[in-house]
Amino acid sequence: MRKILSCEFNLDTACVELSLEDGMLLSIDCTAVENEVANSMYQRSELDWLIYTDPLAYAELILNGEPELYLSAVTEKRLLD
């Protein structure tokens, strides 16, 4: 994988934008990713939290193709008593 020089979430476009060392610019459409991989409000919430707090980790997760594995590990549904 190429080295990432910068990574930030653009609120206007709802995309995580990356600048790579070879001059390539990537834009990850966060809405499209959520629609594709998130099956519950808990999973959407987890992705949103990751986007806002650590967009680089989010970008690496998506680029490595492992969002489903991550979401199954960090989210669980609990019934209220």
Steps between C-alpha positions, in 0.01 A plus 500: 500500500620848419590744776219735609617860539175651626153384593198699609122484505331759276165586656378671181536188287463233775823343374830406658763649273853361474814634336758237412875543455483439124262795456184293481190634676238258628153579627299241696124563489403426862126490427548237232720292731241514779222400260706204382643356824300627800199286589384680812498837669776374730730426209423836334571674829834320535605598148395861564701511821807365319460750214488799735764391751752311285445540125838338426399177679167511314677541164741214573209280607314565175807475276599168661148366433420400858207717618266205560758324720558820699126565544428147616776533761398837645120501486249284671128534555369486854140477600378735769360328808 
